[in-house]
């Protein structure tokens, strides 16, 4: 997995996949961890396909997690049952068709 250059957990972040928490045809939630500084990251990917020939939308959010949050998601036997409401107010990075920007929060569930 290529680590986005804009992540700011340390001077040389390098993300490693820990586990997939949810996956569907157009959404994925993953737990990642920086191999350099050991910070956990919650990654959400969402794809919207415009079947009418318009523009598709591919959006990713990267949200840093506390060690306790990362360990809880890493060890969860039912990741879909975890409360992710804290993501709504967690400063995150969003990458979409308009570019990369720092946002005040990320979605706390997939677009089902």
C-alpha positions as CSV (number, residue, x, y, z in Angstrom):
1,X,0.0,0.0,0.0
2,X,1.3,3.4,-1.0
3,X,1.3,5.9,1.9
4,X,-0.1,9.3,1.0
5,X,2.5,12.0,1.2
6,X,0.2,14.4,3.2
7,X,-0.1,12.2,6.3
8,X,1.5,13.9,9.3
9,X,1.9,11.4,12.1
10,X,5.7,11.6,11.9
11,X,8.5,12.8,9.7
12,X,8.4,9.7,7.4
13,X,5.1,7.9,7.7
14,X,4.8,4.5,6.2
15,X,1.4,2.8,6.6
16,X,0.9,-0.9,6.9
17,X,-2.4,-2.7,6.7
18,X,-3.6,-4.2,10.0
19,X,-7.1,-5.5,9.1
20,X,-10.1,-4.8,7.0
21,X,-13.1,-3.8,9.2
22,X,-15.8,-3.6,6.5
23,X,-15.9,-4.1,2.7
24,X,-18.7,-3.8,0.1
25,X,-18.8,-3.2,-3.6
26,X,-18.3,0.6,-3.1
27,X,-17.0,1.0,0.4
28,X,-14.1,-0.2,2.5
29,X,-13.0,0.5,6.1
30,X,-9.5,-0.5,7.1
31,X,-7.2,-0.2,10.2
32,X,-3.7,0.9,9.2
33,X,-0.6,1.5,11.3
34,X,2.4,3.6,10.7
35,X,5.5,1.4,10.9
36,X,7.7,4.4,11.8
37,X,5.8,5.9,14.8
38,X,3.2,3.2,15.4
39,X,0.2,5.5,15.2
40,X,-3.0,3.8,14.1
41,X,-5.1,5.2,11.2
42,X,-8.7,4.6,10.3
43,X,-9.0,4.6,6.5
44,X,-12.4,4.9,4.8
45,X,-12.8,4.6,1.0
46,X,-16.0,5.4,-0.8
47,X,-16.8,5.0,-4.5
48,X,-19.8,6.6,-6.1
49,X,-20.4,5.4,-9.7
50,X,-22.4,7.8,-11.9
51,X,-24.0,5.4,-14.4
52,X,-25.4,8.3,-16.4
53,X,-21.9,9.1,-17.8
54,X,-21.1,11.9,-15.4
55,X,-18.1,11.9,-13.0
56,X,-17.5,9.0,-10.6
57,X,-16.5,10.0,-7.1
58,X,-13.6,8.3,-5.3
59,X,-13.1,9.6,-1.8
60,X,-10.7,8.5,1.0
61,X,-10.5,9.7,4.6
62,X,-7.6,9.1,6.8
63,X,-8.3,9.6,10.5
64,X,-5.6,9.2,13.2
65,X,-6.6,7.1,16.2
66,X,-5.4,6.9,19.7
67,X,-3.5,3.7,20.7
68,X,-6.6,2.6,22.7
69,X,-8.9,3.1,19.7
70,X,-6.6,1.3,17.4
71,X,-6.1,-1.6,19.7
72,X,-9.9,-1.9,20.2
73,X,-10.5,-2.1,16.5
74,X,-7.6,-4.4,16.0
75,X,-8.9,-6.9,18.6
76,X,-12.6,-6.5,17.9
77,X,-14.4,-9.8,17.1
78,X,-17.3,-7.7,15.5
79,X,-15.9,-4.5,13.9
80,X,-19.3,-3.7,12.4
81,X,-20.6,-3.3,15.9
82,X,-18.0,-0.8,17.1
83,X,-19.1,2.7,17.9
84,X,-17.2,5.0,15.4
85,X,-19.1,8.2,16.2
86,X,-15.9,9.8,17.4
87,X,-14.8,10.0,13.7
88,X,-17.5,12.7,13.1
89,X,-15.4,15.2,15.0
90,X,-11.9,13.8,14.5
91,X,-9.7,16.0,12.4
92,X,-8.9,13.9,9.3
93,X,-7.5,14.1,5.8
94,X,-9.9,13.8,2.9
95,X,-8.8,13.0,-0.7
96,X,-11.3,13.4,-3.5
97,X,-11.7,14.8,-7.0
98,X,-11.1,18.3,-5.7
99,X,-7.8,17.4,-4.1
100,X,-6.6,16.8,-0.5
101,X,-7.9,18.8,2.4
102,X,-7.9,18.8,6.2
103,X,-11.5,18.3,7.4
104,X,-13.0,18.6,10.9
105,X,-14.4,15.1,10.8
106,X,-15.0,11.9,8.7
107,X,-18.1,9.7,8.1
108,X,-18.7,7.3,11.0
109,X,-20.3,4.6,8.8
110,X,-20.3,3.5,5.2
111,X,-22.8,4.9,2.7
112,X,-25.1,1.8,2.6
